[in-house]
Amino acid sequence: MPENRTIPKKSNTKQKILKASSALFSEHGFKATSVRKIASEVGIRESALYNHFKNKEEIFLCVAKEIFTTPFSDDKTDIKESALRGKAFLQKFAMQYKLLTFDKNNENMFRLLMIELFQNRELREQFMNEFHNENIKMLSEAFFIMMQHSLVRSADPIMVAYEFVSTLFYIRLQITLLRFDNTPTTALSTQFEKHVEFFWESIRV
């Protein structure tokens, strides 16, 4: 019985660490946020934090993962089933991107991540391997399924994935830059949906 109670407690502590880290990273930046600060914010010893994460870089990447997650990240079956819905699949993906873009905490972490990717090689390599490559792999698999079922025209699925996600990323970057200077972004709020409409009409059979 005690062993069963330990699992959720450990999981809960890990989530507290990620939540506290996200706030500290967003406010102070990566370098100025120490493991000691994170542990103090959570209310645990620094040594206890290492039971959940090996270092600060791993914590940062776990926080950053939420920024670039997709609605299909944890369920490969869902990818295959959703891909057969064609346009609806793209709408769901784009909506996730939009929600993350307009989330204040995610916006702050997105800014920080853009800075850190140019300054930290380890973070750069892990980001490319775990986030960028995974998204392209998942999207290209979905487009391949659509091609097999004659929902979209045959082409290189990897290139189609790049074409689809690159515009979403650019819209997100544009909105972040505008909000950094307190410039209204209302005119861009429908760009995600417009991109899906334009893209789908360009590739559908």
N, C-alpha and C positions, 0 to 999 in steps of 0.2 A: 504493500500500500504506500509507504513513504516514497518508494522509487517512482511511482506513478505521479505523485504530487510534484516531484522534482522537475520533471520535463516541462510542464507549463510555466513553472516559476523561472526556469532558466530562459525559456523563450521570451517571457515577459520582460526580463532584465535586458535581454538583447534588444528588444524593441525600444526600451527606454533609452538605451545607449545610442541607438540610431536617431531617435527623436531629438535627444539632447545635442548630439553631434551636428545634426542638420542645422539647428538653431545657432550653434556656436560657429560653425563654418560660415554660415551666411552672414553673421554679424562681424566676425573677426578675421575671416580668411583662413586658409589651410595652414599656413606656417605659424600664425599666431595662436592657433588652437592646439593645445597640448593634450596628451592622453590624461595627464593629471587634472586638467580643467574639465575634461569630459567626465571623468570618474567622479569628481567633486559635484558636478551638476546632477549626476544620476544618484549620488549618495552612496557610492560604493568605494572600496579601496582600489587604488590603481592596479594592484596585482590581480584583483578579482576581474577587472575588465579584460585581462589577457586570457581569461577562461573562455571568452566569447570571440575575441579578435586578436590576431597575431601582432598587428601594429596599426598605426594611425592611417596608413595608406589603405589598408583593407577596410577600415571603417568608412573612409571617404568614398571608396568605390561602391560599397553597399548603399550608401546614401545616394550617390550619383546614379546608381542603377535605377532607382525609382523615377529619375528624370527621363530616362530613355527607355523605360519599360514599354511593352506593347500589351494590348488586351489578350494576346495569345502566347505570352511568354512562358506560361507554366503548363500549357495543355496542348500537346502536339495533335491530339485527336480533334480538338476544336479548330485547329488550323485547317485540317483537311475538310471538315464538315462546313466550316464557314467559307472556305475558298470556293466551294460550289455555289455559293450565293452571289458570287461575282461582285457586282457593284456594292452590295451591302457589306461585304468584307472590307472593301476600301473605305467605305463610310465609317465603319466602326474604328478602323485603324486611325483615320484622320481625326475623328472625334476625340480619341484618347490623346492624340498629339495636341489638339486644341485645349483640352481641359488642363493638361500639364503646362501649356504655354501661359494660360491666364491664372494659374495658381501662384500666389505671391511667393510662397516658400520655395517652390520649384524654380521660379524665375531667378531668385537670388542665388540658388545653387547652380543654375545654368550659367549665370554670369561668372561665378567662381570657377566652374569647371572649364570654361573657355580659356580662362587665364592659366589655370594649372596645367592644362594639356600642353601648353607651349613651354612650360618650365620644368616639368617632371617627366622624365623618360619612362619610369616604371608605370606611372598612371596612364601615360599615353599608350604604352604597349597593352596594358590590361584593358583599357577602354576599347581599343581597336579589336582586340580578340574577343572580349566578352559582350560588348554592346553593339558596336558597328557591324561586325561580322555576323553576329547572331540575328540582327534585324534583317540584313540583306539575305541571309540564308533562309530565314522564315518567309520573307516576302517572295523570294524567287521560287521557293517550293509552292507557295500559293498560286503564283502566276503560271507555273508549270502545270498544276492541276487544272487551272482554268483553260489552258491551251489544249490539254488532253481531252477536255470535254467540250471543246469548240465554243467556249464562252468568249474568248479573245483570240486575236490573230496570233499565229505562230511567230515567235521571235526568240531571241536570247533572253531567258527569264531573269538572268542576273542583271542584264542591262535595263530591262523593264523595271526591276525592283529599284535600281539606282535612280531611274527617271522619276519614279513615283515619290520616293522618300526624300530626294534632294530638294524638291520644291517645298515640301512640308518643313524641312529643316530651315530653308531660307526664310520662309514666312515667320517661323518662330524666332529666328535671329533678328529679323527686321522689327518685329514687335518688341523684342527685348531692348533693342537699341533705342527705339522711340520712347519707350517707357522710362529708360534710363535718364532721358532728358525731359521727362514729364510732358511728352508730346502725345496728344490724343491718338488712340489706336482704333477708334470705332470703325473707321473706314475699312480696316483690315479684318474685322471680326468674322466676316463671311468668306474670307479667302480660302479657308480650309475646305469648305463645302464646294466652292466654285472650282477649286483644283480637282476634286474628285469628279465632278461633272465633266469638266473639260478632258481630264485624263481618260475617263471611262469611254467617252465618245470617240476618243482617238484610238483605242485599242480593241473595242468590242467588235465582234463579228457582225 
